[in-house]
């Protein structure tokens, strides 16, 4: 039930720092305890046998079992204060404010928004997607000729006949 509800969340505003960190960890699986010792360190005074499935953020093995292929959600977090540091660090993409943000938030984040304007986040996402698309297109462009050349060369060796341009293009 927790995973179903958490995966429906799109934007969380005005939440406590602890709630923000727990939500990020449950969505993307970052910084979850991976063994009993780490879990006990995160939950002092709690019993591993009795409480391991009751206390959040849980543990890595339980998280992976609850997800298909053990893959979580991609989570972005914005923050400007010291208390936002753990959530910014746990997130896949942490965005902090450059003017009003604390040094702790800036250090924990991946991207610092220099003008403290949330519309800059939209611009950063658009630029990021553009860069990603261009890298993907470049790799596709580079890989295709190499595979085509290998296919033509392999066919020529197998058939003991030099491949013609028409044969290579047809492949």
C-alpha positions as CSV (number, residue, x, y, z in Angstrom):
1,X,0.0,0.0,0.0
2,X,2.8,2.4,0.9
3,X,4.4,2.0,-2.5
4,X,1.1,2.5,-4.3
5,X,0.4,5.7,-2.5
6,X,4.0,7.0,-2.8
7,X,4.2,6.4,-6.5
8,X,1.1,8.5,-7.0
9,X,2.7,11.6,-5.4
10,X,3.8,14.2,-7.9
11,X,4.6,17.3,-5.8
12,X,5.0,17.5,-2.0
13,X,5.0,21.1,-0.6
14,X,5.6,22.2,3.0
15,X,6.5,18.9,4.4
16,X,8.8,18.2,7.3
17,X,12.5,17.4,6.4
18,X,12.1,13.9,7.8
19,X,9.0,13.2,5.8
20,X,10.6,14.5,2.6
21,X,13.7,12.3,3.2
22,X,11.6,9.2,3.9
23,X,9.5,9.7,0.8
24,X,12.5,10.2,-1.4
25,X,14.2,7.0,0.0
26,X,11.1,4.9,-0.4
27,X,10.5,6.1,-4.0
28,X,14.1,5.7,-5.4
29,X,15.6,3.3,-2.9
30,X,18.6,5.6,-2.2
31,X,20.5,5.3,1.1
32,X,18.3,2.5,2.4
33,X,20.0,0.2,5.0
34,X,21.4,-2.8,3.1
35,X,22.0,-5.1,6.1
36,X,21.0,-5.6,9.8
37,X,23.9,-3.5,11.2
38,X,23.0,-0.4,9.0
39,X,19.3,-0.8,9.9
40,X,20.0,-1.0,13.6
41,X,22.2,2.2,13.3
42,X,19.2,4.0,11.6
43,X,16.8,2.7,14.2
44,X,18.5,2.7,17.6
45,X,16.6,0.8,20.3
46,X,14.4,-1.1,17.8
47,X,14.5,-4.9,17.3
48,X,15.5,-6.2,13.9
49,X,13.4,-9.3,14.1
50,X,10.3,-7.6,15.5
51,X,10.4,-4.1,13.8
52,X,12.3,-4.5,10.5
53,X,9.1,-4.6,8.4
54,X,7.3,-1.9,10.4
55,X,9.7,1.0,10.6
56,X,10.4,3.4,7.7
57,X,12.4,3.8,5.5
58,X,12.7,0.0,5.6
59,X,15.7,-1.9,4.2
60,X,17.0,-2.6,0.7
61,X,16.0,-6.2,0.4
62,X,12.4,-5.5,1.4
63,X,12.3,-2.5,-1.0
64,X,13.6,-4.5,-4.0
65,X,11.1,-7.3,-3.3
66,X,8.3,-4.8,-3.4
67,X,9.3,-3.5,-6.8
68,X,9.4,-5.0,-10.2
69,X,13.1,-5.6,-11.1
70,X,14.2,-3.6,-8.0
71,X,14.0,-0.3,-9.9
72,X,12.7,2.8,-8.2
73,X,11.3,6.1,-9.4
74,X,13.4,9.0,-10.5
75,X,13.0,11.7,-7.8
76,X,13.8,15.4,-7.9
77,X,13.9,17.5,-4.8
78,X,14.2,21.3,-4.3
79,X,15.4,22.8,-1.1
80,X,17.1,25.8,0.4
81,X,17.8,25.1,4.0
82,X,20.1,23.0,6.1
83,X,17.2,20.7,7.0
84,X,16.7,19.8,3.3
85,X,20.2,18.4,3.0
86,X,19.4,14.7,3.6
87,X,16.5,14.8,1.1
88,X,18.6,16.6,-1.5
89,X,21.4,14.0,-1.1
90,X,19.0,11.1,-1.3
91,X,17.3,12.4,-4.5
92,X,18.3,11.5,-8.0
93,X,18.4,15.2,-8.8
94,X,18.7,17.7,-6.0
95,X,18.1,21.4,-6.8
96,X,19.0,24.1,-4.3
97,X,18.6,27.8,-4.4
98,X,21.8,29.8,-5.1
99,X,20.9,33.2,-3.4
100,X,18.8,32.2,-0.4
101,X,20.0,28.6,0.0
102,X,22.4,27.6,2.7
103,X,25.9,26.1,2.0
104,X,24.7,22.8,3.3
105,X,21.9,22.6,0.8
106,X,24.1,23.7,-2.1
107,X,26.7,21.1,-1.2
108,X,24.1,18.3,-0.9
109,X,22.4,19.2,-4.2
110,X,23.4,18.3,-7.8
111,X,22.2,21.6,-9.3
112,X,22.3,25.1,-7.9
113,X,19.6,27.5,-9.2
114,X,21.5,30.7,-9.3
115,X,18.6,33.1,-9.6
116,X,16.2,31.4,-7.1
117,X,13.5,31.3,-9.8
118,X,11.5,28.1,-10.1
119,X,11.0,28.7,-13.8
120,X,14.7,28.1,-14.1
121,X,14.0,24.5,-13.1
122,X,11.8,24.1,-16.2
123,X,14.5,25.5,-18.4
124,X,17.1,23.2,-16.8
125,X,14.9,20.2,-17.5
126,X,14.4,21.2,-21.1
127,X,18.1,21.7,-21.6
128,X,18.9,18.4,-19.9
129,X,16.4,16.6,-22.1
130,X,17.8,18.2,-25.2
131,X,21.4,17.2,-24.3
132,X,20.2,13.7,-23.5
133,X,18.4,13.4,-26.9
134,X,21.5,14.8,-28.7
135,X,23.8,12.3,-27.0
136,X,21.4,9.4,-27.9
137,X,21.2,10.5,-31.5
138,X,25.0,10.8,-31.7
139,X,25.5,7.3,-30.3
140,X,22.9,5.9,-32.7
141,X,24.6,7.6,-35.6
142,X,28.0,6.3,-34.6
143,X,27.0,2.7,-33.8
144,X,25.0,2.1,-37.0
145,X,27.9,2.6,-39.5
146,X,30.2,0.4,-37.3
147,X,27.7,-2.4,-37.2
148,X,26.9,-2.0,-40.9
149,X,30.6,-2.2,-41.7
150,X,31.0,-5.3,-39.5
151,X,28.0,-6.9,-41.1
152,X,29.4,-6.3,-44.6
153,X,32.9,-7.5,-43.7
154,X,31.5,-10.6,-42.0
155,X,29.3,-11.4,-44.9
156,X,32.2,-10.9,-47.4
157,X,34.5,-13.2,-45.3
158,X,31.7,-15.8,-45.0
159,X,30.8,-15.8,-48.7
160,X,34.4,-15.2,-49.9
161,X,33.1,-12.4,-52.1
162,X,33.9,-8.7,-51.7
163,X,30.7,-7.0,-50.8
164,X,29.3,-4.4,-53.2
165,X,27.9,-1.1,-52.0
166,X,24.5,-2.3,-53.0
167,X,24.8,-5.3,-50.6
168,X,25.9,-3.2,-47.7
169,X,23.1,-0.7,-48.2
170,X,20.5,-3.4,-48.5
171,X,21.6,-4.9,-45.2
